[in-house]
Amino acid sequence: MKELEIIQGGMGVAVSNWRLANSVARLGQLGVVSGTALENVLARRLQAGDPDGHMRRALAQFPLAPMAERVIDRYFLEGGKAVDAPFAIVPMFTIDPDPALIELTVVANFVEVFLAREGHTGKVGINYLEKIQMPTLSSLYGALLAGVDYVIVGAGIPREIPGALDRLARGEAAELKLHVEGGGEEVQMRFDPVAFAGEKRALQRPRFLAIVSSSTLAQALLKRATGEIYGFVVELPTAGGHNAPPRGKLQLNDRGEPVYGPRDEVDLAKIAALGKPFWMAGSCGNPGRLREVQEAGAVGVQVGTAFAFCEESGVDGQLKSQVLRGLRDGEVEIFTDPAASPTGFPFKVIEFEGKLPGVDAYAVRPRTCNLGYLRTIYRRDDGSVDYRCAAESVASYVKKGGDVTETEGRKCLCNALLANVGLPQRRPSGYLEQPLLTAGDDLLQVAGFLEADKDTYGAADVVDYLLAKV
């Protein structure tokens, strides 16, 4: 199979949605859906009435019909919920999740990949975060049921994912060791396809790509991974979303952003010497950069920001227009926030004239953790495990043994990222969750896709531009 030069990045929660991935795959490149929080995405789309019927059409193709029917019965609302009504709560993952949550997660990942693959013969991938571990095995199985071609994982060291893919593709039970602060007895998540589906299914094993920020990490993964790594996405700190922290002591520039230096540069010769296909990510959204990295041995580039604000992406239409107008008027900039993410990793945010969208409303948001994707599992003094998030109530976090300094400046990314795609939760107090948009450092280049008489652009415009001869 010919290597694809462009990987469309798997962004946010449903920014890289099935529509975008489907469009890019039709254009002969790798379309990627975000696998983050898909159980909440599907549940909310159904509660919004599924106006175009796409969710229900995909659910009708799920191979275990009673499960799909249970999801529809639980969440679908004909005509959609009232505007001022909250979305029904989806349970948070724990080390012993509710069976209904496992069903919803498998089904949701199937739906997104099925729709992304529908109607063409192109290639589709799904992107997961190593940091978000508890839903991973059930998410992977749903994606495999839909025939996903690539699985891409970053935000950590995904050493065990390749082996899990091997086992799930053979219809065997897979296990995943969880990160637990405080040590103690090993804690694992387990998913058994036979117990789940009542039968053993042999499925296509997708190609696995690990997102890395250094040749050292790439080498370590090749030595220690539990299964085959097909290749790498080498991500620079100019990429959107979460960035790897700078190596060495953290220093901030005059704007309060982390400073990256020579130790953070990637040795492409060492990456190429590993003999695996690799793609570069981070400020790679132009044809000159594509040719440059190919000359250094890369297959191509992974591009997120340029696709994030095209017509097919999942970003809420009003927010998308706000960003594009801001770009034209020179009112938009990127800030690498060292504190926003509960993970403690730097996180890039879009600012309008030096302010975050919705920042005034966000300042009065009651702190709580009600989605839980970025929680940390920790060991209590009595040996049991519990969960905490640096964006939850400060008193609650400290009571759970967390350091109060780790709560400073933290924001609830889980709720904000769902708000980015038009699925904000309304709290019992009436508070509507606010968006927090992210993009890479090359966001300003997106203005170049807007012709004088156009306010939007499509995924095809991005692909055509990237593949143009320079």
C-alpha positions as CSV (number, residue, x, y, z in Angstrom):
1,M,0.0,0.0,0.0
2,K,1.3,3.4,-1.0
3,E,2.2,5.6,2.0
4,L,-0.1,8.6,2.5
5,E,1.7,11.9,2.6
6,I,-0.8,13.7,4.8
7,I,-2.3,12.6,8.1
8,Q,-5.2,14.8,9.1
9,G,-4.6,15.3,12.8
10,G,-7.0,13.8,15.4
11,M,-8.0,16.9,17.3
12,G,-9.9,17.7,20.4
13,V,-13.2,16.2,21.2
14,A,-15.0,15.7,17.9
15,V,-13.2,18.5,16.1
16,S,-11.8,15.7,14.0
17,N,-15.2,14.3,13.5
18,W,-16.4,11.7,11.0
19,R,-17.3,14.2,8.4
20,L,-13.8,15.7,8.3
21,A,-12.1,12.2,8.3
22,N,-14.4,11.0,5.6
23,S,-13.6,14.0,3.4
24,V,-9.9,13.7,3.8
25,A,-10.0,9.9,3.1
26,R,-11.9,10.6,-0.1
27,L,-9.1,12.9,-1.1
28,G,-6.6,10.1,-0.9
29,Q,-5.0,11.0,2.4
30,L,-5.4,9.6,5.9
31,G,-8.6,10.9,7.5
32,V,-8.5,10.6,11.3
33,V,-11.3,10.9,13.9
34,S,-10.6,11.9,17.5
35,G,-11.4,9.0,19.8
36,T,-11.6,11.2,22.9
37,A,-14.9,11.2,24.9
38,L,-16.9,9.6,22.0
39,E,-19.3,8.0,24.5
40,N,-20.4,11.5,25.6
41,V,-20.3,12.8,22.0
42,L,-22.7,10.1,20.8
43,A,-25.0,10.4,23.8
44,R,-25.3,14.2,23.3
45,R,-25.8,14.0,19.6
46,L,-28.7,11.6,20.2
47,Q,-30.1,13.9,22.9
48,A,-29.9,16.7,20.4
49,G,-32.3,14.8,18.2
50,D,-29.8,13.4,15.6
51,P,-31.5,15.7,13.1
52,D,-29.8,14.2,10.0
53,G,-30.2,10.7,11.2
54,H,-26.5,9.8,10.8
55,M,-26.1,8.4,14.3
56,R,-29.1,6.1,14.0
57,R,-28.0,5.0,10.5
58,A,-24.6,4.0,11.8
59,L,-26.2,2.4,14.9
60,A,-28.3,0.2,12.6
61,Q,-25.1,-1.3,11.3
62,F,-23.6,-2.2,14.6
63,P,-23.2,-6.0,14.6
64,L,-24.8,-6.4,18.1
65,A,-28.2,-5.0,17.5
66,P,-29.6,-5.2,21.0
67,M,-26.7,-3.0,22.3
68,A,-27.3,-0.4,19.7
69,E,-31.0,-0.4,20.5
70,R,-30.3,0.0,24.2
71,V,-28.2,3.1,23.4
72,I,-31.0,4.6,21.4
73,D,-33.6,3.9,24.0
74,R,-31.4,5.4,26.7
75,Y,-30.3,8.6,24.9
76,F,-32.3,9.5,21.8
77,L,-34.8,12.3,22.1
78,E,-37.1,12.9,19.1
79,G,-36.8,16.5,18.1
80,G,-34.0,17.0,20.6
81,K,-33.9,18.2,24.2
82,A,-35.0,21.7,25.2
83,V,-32.3,24.4,24.7
84,D,-32.2,25.2,28.4
85,A,-32.3,21.5,29.6
86,P,-29.1,19.7,30.6
87,F,-27.8,16.7,28.8
88,A,-28.3,13.4,30.6
89,I,-25.2,12.4,32.6
90,V,-23.0,9.6,31.2
91,P,-21.3,7.8,34.1
92,M,-17.6,8.5,34.6
93,F,-15.1,5.7,34.0
94,T,-13.6,3.9,36.9
95,I,-11.4,0.8,37.2
96,D,-14.7,-1.2,37.5
97,P,-17.0,0.6,34.9
98,D,-20.7,0.1,34.6
99,P,-21.4,-2.5,31.8
100,A,-23.8,0.1,30.2
101,L,-20.9,2.5,29.9
102,I,-18.7,-0.2,28.2
103,E,-21.5,-0.8,25.7
104,L,-21.9,2.9,25.0
105,T,-18.2,3.3,24.5
106,V,-17.8,0.4,22.1
107,V,-20.9,1.5,20.2
108,A,-19.7,5.1,20.0
109,N,-16.3,4.3,18.6
110,F,-17.9,2.0,16.1
111,V,-20.3,4.7,15.0
112,E,-17.6,7.4,14.4
113,V,-15.3,5.1,12.5
114,F,-18.2,3.6,10.5
115,L,-19.3,7.0,9.3
116,A,-15.8,8.1,8.5
117,R,-15.3,5.0,6.3
118,E,-18.7,5.1,4.7
119,G,-18.9,5.5,0.9
120,H,-15.3,5.4,-0.2
121,T,-12.2,3.1,-0.2
122,G,-9.8,5.5,1.4
123,K,-8.0,5.0,4.7
124,V,-9.3,6.1,8.1
125,G,-7.5,6.3,11.5
126,I,-8.5,7.1,15.1
127,N,-6.5,9.1,17.6
128,Y,-6.4,8.3,21.3
129,L,-4.6,9.8,24.3
130,E,-2.4,7.5,26.4
131,K,-3.3,9.8,29.4
132,I,-6.9,8.7,29.1
133,Q,-6.5,5.0,29.9
134,M,-9.7,3.6,31.4
135,P,-11.9,3.8,28.2
136,T,-9.0,2.7,25.9
137,L,-9.7,-1.1,25.5
138,S,-13.4,-0.8,24.9
139,S,-12.8,2.2,22.6
140,L,-10.3,0.2,20.6
141,Y,-12.7,-2.7,20.2
142,G,-15.4,-0.5,18.9
143,A,-13.0,1.0,16.3
144,L,-11.8,-2.5,15.3
145,L,-15.4,-3.6,14.8
146,A,-15.8,-0.8,12.3
147,G,-12.7,-1.7,10.4
148,V,-10.4,1.2,11.3
149,D,-7.1,1.2,9.3
150,Y,-4.8,3.1,11.7
151,V,-4.7,3.7,15.5
152,I,-2.6,6.7,16.6
153,V,-1.8,7.3,20.2
154,G,0.2,10.0,22.0
155,A,0.2,12.0,25.2
156,G,2.3,9.5,27.1
157,I,4.2,6.3,26.3
158,P,1.8,3.8,24.6
159,R,3.9,0.8,25.1
160,E,1.0,-1.7,25.8
161,I,-1.4,-0.5,23.0
162,P,0.2,-2.6,20.2
163,G,-0.1,-5.8,22.1
164,A,-3.7,-5.0,23.0
165,L,-4.5,-4.5,19.3
166,D,-3.0,-7.9,18.5
167,R,-5.1,-9.6,21.1
168,L,-8.4,-7.8,20.3
169,A,-7.9,-8.4,16.6
170,R,-7.7,-12.1,17.4
171,G,-10.8,-11.9,19.5
172,E,-8.8,-12.5,22.8
173,A,-9.0,-10.6,26.1
174,A,-6.6,-7.7,26.4
175,E,-5.3,-6.0,29.5
176,L,-3.9,-2.5,30.1
177,K,-1.8,-1.5,33.1
178,L,-3.1,1.8,34.6
179,H,-0.9,4.6,35.9
180,V,-1.5,4.9,39.7
181,E,0.1,7.6,41.8
182,G,1.4,6.2,45.0
183,G,2.4,2.8,43.7
184,G,1.1,-0.3,45.4
185,E,-0.4,-3.3,43.7
186,E,-0.7,-3.2,40.0
187,V,-4.1,-2.1,38.6
188,Q,-5.3,-3.2,35.2
189,M,-8.2,-2.7,32.9
190,R,-9.4,-5.8,31.1
191,F,-11.6,-6.2,28.1
192,D,-12.8,-9.6,26.9
193,P,-14.4,-9.6,23.4
194,V,-16.0,-13.0,23.9
195,A,-17.6,-12.0,27.2
196,F,-18.8,-8.8,25.6
197,A,-20.1,-10.1,22.3
198,G,-20.9,-13.7,23.2
199,E,-18.6,-15.0,20.4
200,K,-15.0,-14.8,19.2
201,R,-14.5,-12.5,16.1
202,A,-11.3,-12.2,14.1
203,L,-10.9,-8.5,13.1
204,Q,-8.5,-6.5,10.9
205,R,-5.5,-5.5,13.0
206,P,-4.9,-1.8,12.2
207,R,-1.5,-0.2,11.8
208,F,-0.3,1.5,14.9
209,L,1.4,4.9,15.0
210,A,2.9,6.3,18.2
211,I,3.2,10.0,18.6
212,V,6.6,10.9,20.0
213,S,8.6,14.1,20.7
214,S,12.1,12.6,20.6
215,S,14.2,9.9,19.0
216,T,14.9,8.6,22.5
217,L,11.3,7.9,23.1
218,A,10.9,6.3,19.7
219,Q,13.8,4.0,20.3
220,A,12.5,3.0,23.7
221,L,9.0,2.2,22.3
222,L,10.5,0.0,19.6
223,K,12.4,-2.0,22.3
224,R,9.6,-2.2,24.9
225,A,6.3,-2.2,23.0
226,T,4.2,-5.3,23.4
227,G,3.4,-5.5,19.7
228,E,4.3,-4.1,16.3
229,I,4.7,-0.4,15.9
230,Y,4.2,0.5,12.3
231,G,5.6,4.0,12.5
232,F,5.8,7.3,14.3
233,V,4.3,10.8,14.3
234,V,7.0,13.1,15.5
235,E,5.4,16.0,17.2
236,L,7.1,19.4,17.8
237,P,6.0,21.8,20.6
238,T,4.5,24.1,18.0
239,A,1.6,21.7,17.5
240,G,-1.8,22.5,18.9
241,G,-3.4,20.9,22.0
242,H,-1.2,19.4,24.6
243,N,2.6,19.7,24.2
244,A,5.3,17.7,25.8
245,P,6.9,19.9,28.5
246,P,10.4,21.3,27.9
247,R,13.2,19.1,28.9
248,G,15.1,20.3,32.0
249,K,14.0,23.1,34.4
250,L,10.8,24.9,33.3
251,Q,11.4,28.5,32.3
252,L,8.8,31.0,31.1
253,N,9.1,33.8,28.6
254,D,7.8,37.3,29.0
255,R,4.3,36.2,28.1
256,G,4.4,33.4,30.6
257,E,4.9,30.6,28.1
258,P,7.2,27.6,28.5
259,V,10.6,28.1,26.8
260,Y,11.8,25.3,24.5
261,G,15.5,25.0,23.7
262,P,18.1,22.9,21.9
263,R,17.3,19.9,24.1
264,D,13.8,19.8,22.7
265,E,14.9,19.6,19.1
266,V,14.3,16.3,17.3
267,D,17.1,14.5,15.6
268,L,15.4,13.5,12.3
269,A,18.5,11.5,11.2
270,K,18.1,9.3,14.3
271,I,14.4,8.9,13.7
272,A,15.0,7.9,10.1
273,A,17.7,5.4,11.2
274,L,15.1,3.5,13.1
275,G,13.8,2.2,9.7
276,K,10.1,3.0,10.4
277,P,7.8,5.3,8.4
278,F,7.4,8.6,10.2
279,W,5.4,11.8,9.7
280,M,6.3,15.3,11.2
281,A,3.7,17.3,13.1
282,G,3.8,20.9,14.4
283,S,3.8,23.9,12.0
284,C,3.9,21.5,9.1
285,G,0.9,22.9,7.3
286,N,2.6,24.2,4.1
287,P,4.0,22.5,1.0
288,G,7.5,23.8,1.6
289,R,7.7,22.1,5.0
290,L,6.2,18.9,3.5
291,R,9.0,18.7,1.0
292,E,11.6,19.7,3.6
293,V,10.7,16.8,6.0
294,Q,10.5,14.4,3.1
295,E,14.0,15.2,2.1
296,A,15.0,14.4,5.7
297,G,13.4,10.9,5.4
298,A,9.8,11.5,6.5
299,V,6.9,10.0,4.6
300,G,5.0,13.3,5.1
301,V,3.3,15.4,7.6
302,Q,0.5,15.4,10.1
303,V,-1.6,18.6,9.9
304,G,-4.2,19.7,12.4
305,T,-4.7,23.4,12.6
306,A,-5.4,24.0,8.9
307,F,-8.1,21.3,9.0
308,A,-9.5,22.4,12.4
309,F,-11.4,25.4,10.9
310,C,-12.4,24.1,7.5
311,E,-16.1,23.5,6.7
312,E,-16.1,19.8,7.5
313,S,-14.5,20.1,11.0
314,G,-16.6,19.7,14.2
315,V,-15.9,23.1,15.6
316,D,-19.1,25.0,16.4
317,G,-20.0,27.1,13.4
318,Q,-20.3,30.4,15.3
319,L,-16.9,29.8,17.0
320,K,-15.3,28.9,13.6
321,S,-16.6,32.1,12.1
322,Q,-15.3,34.1,15.1
323,V,-11.8,32.6,14.6
324,L,-11.7,33.2,10.9
325,R,-12.9,36.8,11.2
326,G,-10.4,37.3,13.9
327,L,-7.6,36.0,11.7
328,R,-8.6,38.4,8.9
329,D,-8.7,41.3,11.3
330,G,-5.4,40.4,13.1
331,E,-7.1,39.9,16.5
332,V,-6.2,36.3,17.1
333,E,-3.0,34.8,18.6
334,I,-1.8,31.6,20.3
335,F,-0.8,31.3,23.9
336,T,1.0,28.2,25.2
337,D,-0.6,28.0,28.7
338,P,1.6,26.1,31.2
339,A,-1.2,25.8,33.7
340,A,-4.6,25.4,31.9
341,S,-4.5,21.6,31.6
342,P,-5.2,19.4,34.6
343,T,-2.5,17.1,33.3
344,G,0.2,19.7,34.0
345,F,1.3,19.6,30.4
346,P,1.5,22.9,28.4
347,F,-1.7,23.4,26.4
348,K,-2.1,25.9,23.5
349,V,-5.2,28.2,23.6
350,I,-6.6,30.7,21.1
351,E,-6.9,34.2,22.4
352,F,-8.9,37.1,20.9
353,E,-7.2,40.4,21.6
354,G,-5.4,38.9,24.6
355,K,-8.4,37.2,26.1
356,L,-9.9,33.7,26.0
357,P,-13.4,33.4,24.5
358,G,-15.9,33.2,27.3
359,V,-13.2,34.0,29.9
360,D,-15.5,36.3,31.9
361,A,-18.1,33.6,32.2
362,Y,-15.4,31.0,32.9
363,A,-14.1,33.0,35.8
364,V,-17.4,32.4,37.8
365,R,-17.6,28.7,36.8
366,P,-18.1,26.5,39.9
367,R,-15.1,24.1,39.9
368,T,-16.1,20.5,39.6
369,C,-15.0,17.3,37.8
370,N,-18.1,15.7,36.2
371,L,-16.7,14.1,33.1
372,G,-13.5,12.7,34.5
373,Y,-11.3,12.0,31.5
374,L,-8.2,13.8,32.8
375,R,-8.5,12.5,36.4
376,T,-5.5,10.9,38.0
377,I,-5.9,7.5,39.7
378,Y,-4.1,7.6,43.1
379,R,-3.6,5.2,46.0
380,R,-5.2,6.1,49.3
381,D,-3.5,5.5,52.7
382,D,-5.7,2.4,53.2
383,G,-4.5,0.9,49.9
384,S,-7.6,1.5,47.9
385,V,-7.7,3.6,44.8
386,D,-9.6,6.9,44.1
387,Y,-9.6,9.6,41.5
388,R,-8.7,13.3,41.6
389,C,-8.5,16.1,39.1
390,A,-6.5,19.4,39.5
391,A,-9.5,21.2,37.9
392,E,-12.0,20.0,40.5
393,S,-12.9,21.9,43.7
394,V,-9.7,22.9,45.4
395,A,-10.9,21.7,48.8
396,S,-11.8,18.3,47.3
397,Y,-8.5,18.0,45.5
398,V,-6.5,18.8,48.6
399,K,-8.7,16.5,50.8
400,K,-7.7,13.7,48.4
401,G,-4.0,14.4,49.0
402,G,-3.3,16.7,46.1
403,D,-1.0,19.6,46.3
404,V,-2.9,22.9,46.3
405,T,-0.3,24.5,44.0
406,E,-1.3,22.0,41.3
407,T,-4.8,23.6,41.1
408,E,-3.7,27.1,40.2
409,G,-4.8,28.2,36.8
410,R,-6.4,24.8,35.9
411,K,-9.4,24.7,33.6
412,C,-11.9,21.9,32.9
413,L,-10.8,20.9,29.5
414,C,-13.3,18.0,29.3
415,N,-16.3,20.3,29.4
416,A,-14.6,23.1,27.4
417,L,-13.8,20.7,24.5
418,L,-17.3,19.5,24.3
419,A,-18.5,23.1,24.2
420,N,-16.1,23.7,21.3
421,V,-18.1,21.4,19.1
422,G,-21.6,22.7,20.1
423,L,-22.3,20.2,22.8
424,P,-22.0,22.3,26.0
425,Q,-23.5,21.1,29.2
426,R,-25.9,23.3,31.2
427,R,-25.3,23.0,34.9
428,P,-28.1,22.8,37.4
429,S,-27.3,26.4,38.4
430,G,-28.0,27.5,34.8
431,Y,-24.3,28.0,34.0
432,L,-23.5,27.0,30.4
433,E,-20.1,25.4,29.9
434,Q,-17.7,27.7,27.9
435,P,-15.4,26.8,25.0
436,L,-11.6,26.8,25.1
437,L,-10.2,26.6,21.6
438,T,-6.8,25.3,20.7
439,A,-4.6,25.4,17.6
440,G,-1.0,25.2,16.6
441,D,1.5,28.1,16.2
442,D,0.8,28.3,12.5
443,L,-2.9,29.3,13.0
444,L,-2.2,32.6,11.3
445,Q,-1.5,30.8,8.0
446,V,-5.2,29.6,8.0
447,A,-6.2,33.1,6.8
448,G,-4.5,32.3,3.5
449,F,-7.3,29.8,2.7
450,L,-9.9,32.6,2.7
451,E,-10.3,34.1,-0.7
452,A,-11.5,37.7,-1.0
453,D,-15.0,36.6,-1.6
454,K,-15.1,33.6,0.8
455,D,-15.6,33.3,4.5
456,T,-15.0,29.5,4.6
457,Y,-12.8,26.9,3.0
458,G,-12.9,23.1,2.7
459,A,-10.7,20.1,3.5
460,A,-9.9,19.9,-0.3
461,D,-8.4,23.4,-0.2
462,V,-6.0,22.2,2.5
463,V,-5.0,19.0,0.7
464,D,-4.6,20.8,-2.6
465,Y,-2.4,23.5,-1.0
466,L,-0.2,20.9,0.8
467,L,0.4,18.9,-2.3
468,A,1.1,21.9,-4.5
469,K,4.6,21.9,-6.1
470,V,7.0,24.5,-4.6
